Amino acid sequence: VVTFNPVPQNYKHLKILMLARSTETGTVETSCVMTLNNDTTAGNYVWQYIAALATVVVAAEDLADPSMLVGAVAAADAPAGSPSTLEIWISHYTSTVFHKPMFVSHARRTSAISAGMLIIELYGSYIATPAATTRIDITLAAGNFVAGSIISLYGYP
C-alpha cells in the first residue's frame, strides 16, 4: 500500500504518476486500486474503462465498488524491465460541492515484442461523496511494489 496522508489542501487538482511493477508471481499483471479518505464503502465508487490490445477493444463498468480500479501493474511474469505506467487525475479535490471525478490513462507491456504486446487503458470514475480529499491509498491486489517503483503525487493550481 502506498499512502499519501495528509494530502496538501493548497491546490485545485492532483495528478499521480506511477511507474511500477508487482512482486506477484504466476501472472503478467495484478490489479491496482485506489481509495480516497480511507473510504471503502461498497457502492461509493463508480468506474468505467476501455482497453485496447492489438485490434481488440473491450470495455467494462462497475457501479457499486468499494474502491476505484486504476489499472493493472506489471507482475513478475511480465517481460523483464517492463513496468506499467499510470497517470491519475483528481479534479477539484478540495471542493466540498461535487463528487470527485477521476481520470486514469494506463499502459503496460504484456509479452515479447509482437502483435498484442502492449495494452492501453482509459478509466473514468467518481466517488459518491463531496468530501475534500485528504488521504489517498493505492493498493495492489497481490504482491508488493518492487524496488524501483515510483509513485509520485503532484498538485496543480
C-alpha positions, 0 to 999 in steps of 0.5 A: 500500500502506498499512502499519501496522508495528509494530502496538501489542501493548497491546490485545485487538482492532483495528478499521480504518476506511477511507474511500477511493477508487482512482486506477484508471481504466476501472472503478467499483471495484478490489479491496482486500486485506489481509495480516497479518505480511507473510504471503502464503502461498497457502492461509493465508487463508480468506474468505467474503462476501455482497453485496447490490445492489438485490434481488440477493444473491450470495455467494462463498468462497475457501479457499486465498488468499494474502491476505484480500479486504476489499472493493472501493474506489471507482475513478475511474469511480465517481460523483464524491465517492463513496468506499467505506467499510470497517470491519475487525475483528481479534479477539484479535490478540495471542493466540498460541492461535487463528487470527485471525478477521476481520470486514469490513462494506463499502459503496460507491456504484456509479452515479447515484442509482437502483435498484442504486446502492449495494452492501453487503458482509459478509466473514468470514475467518481466517488459518491461523496463531496468530501475534500480529499485528504488521504489517498491509498493505492493498493495492489491486489497481490504482491508488493511494489518492487524496488524501483517503483515510483509513485509520485503525487503532484498538485496543480493550481 
